[in-house]
Amino acid sequence: MLYDRKLAILDAIIETYIESAEPVGSKMLAHKYSLSLSSATIRNVMAELEDLGFVYQPFTSAGRVPTEKGYRFYVNNLLDRYDVALREQMAIKKKLYAMQRFERALEAATKTLAERTNCAAIAAYGEDVFYSGLSNIFRQPDFMRSPLQALRVAEIFDNLFSLVHELPTSKDITIFIGGENPIGKEANCSFVFSRFATPNHAGGLIGVIGLTRMPYEKTVSLVNLISDYLEEF
């Protein structure tokens, strides 16, 4: 297990990079967070995190960027539960339950997830696959630095049907990060999804696809919430 100081700095690097999409420097962390550490000490810890493979330096004199290994450690060990506000919960539930047909509710669920996570959302039910919010991904500044990534992301959506049928059947929420994805291993994307079963309909899944710097806390909580609502249909 990492020391508390390393944990705090890794957490701060990832949270800052998710928000900014820019390499994170020691001065930024010292200014933004109450770490009670000097910039020099933070730099030393960042170098140690790099040695451990949790972050990397994209070019000399730049700050650090999380690696897939860093994101995985963050998701497994540092993720706090995001509390979806009661008002937001009620708004989502009302929107879904207003739909007369289950398929329409799934479409509404994907649009809601896409809007509230600023990622793309997908839902699958029987042979139907819905998605929404692809433009949210392509608006991200990351594609200015790597145009080829757009093609790799597009390939995921070209093969959504195959992706859905290659996913684990576990009911527990599942998080694939980067190269862990069954399809699109080089697209620098993560996929958070949950399966659901309803009393009156066949089972399905609901999830979010976004860049690896997606807002994991919010995404996991919203996917869990909407999956639970769909099970009540």
Buried (B, 14 or more C-beta within 10 A) or exposed (E): EBEEBBBBBBBBBBBBBBEEBEBBBBEBBBEEBEBEBEBEBBBBBBBBBBEBEBBBBEEEEEBBBBBBBBBBBBBEEBBEEBEBEEEBBEEBBEBBEEBEEBBEBBBBBBBBBBEBBBBBBBBBBEEEBBBBBBEBBEEBEBBEEEEEBBEBBBEBBEBBEEBBEEBEEEBEBBBBBBEBBBBBBEBBBBBBBBBBEBEEBEBBBBBBBBBBBBBBBBBBBBBBBBBEBBBEB
